[in-house]
Amino acid sequence: MKQEYDFSKGERGKFFRKNAKLNLPVYLDDEVQSYLQARAKSKGVEVAQLVNEMLRQDIKLIEAVK
């Protein structure tokens, strides 16, 4: 790494997009991923859809006990 960088020709906000959607990666343990893949395959849905459904159910449970 250089000790000093020249940003004199830099442009503030050049890559900023106000309505950009950021998808955060989620890393699952191997056994969790295997289980979810098998469940999704048996239901005929994508893993992402299955996980979203499961998380929505958990959110409902959490909100119900508040």
N, C-alpha and C positions, 0 to 999 in steps of 0.2 A: 504494500500500500504506500502511496506517495505521502510525503509529509505535508504537502500543500497541493490543493487543487484550485484551478482557475475557473471560477463560475461567472466571470465578467460578461460572457456572451450567453449566459443562461437565460431562459425565458420562463418566468413564473407562470405556473398553471398550464403549461403546454399540453400535458397529458390528462388534465383534470376533466372529468365528465360528470356533470351534476347528477344525472339520473342513472349513472352506471350501477349495474347490479353486481354485487360481490358474492361469489359462491365460495364459502369457506370449505376447505377439505376436512373431512372427518375420517379419522383413522381408527379402525376397529381391530380388536384382538382377533387372532386367527379363528378361535373357536366360535366367537360371536358372529364373525362374518360367514363362516361355514353354515352355522345354524340359520342365519337370516337368508342366505342364498337358497338353502333347502326349503325353507318355509315359503319363500317367494315363488320358487319353481313349482311347488305343489299347489299354490293358489293361482298360478298363471299370471303373476304380476312382476313388475320390476322391484328390485331390492329397495330403491329409493321410495317407491310408493308404499311398500310395506312398512318401512321405518317411519315414514311420515304418519301413517295411520296409527302405528303403535305409540308414537310420541303424542299425537293428538289425544289418544285415550288417556295417557298418563297426565297430560295437562288438565283434562276434564276431572280426573280423580283428585289432583292437587287442588284445583279450584273449588271442588265440592267440599273439601275439609277445611278450607280457610275460614 
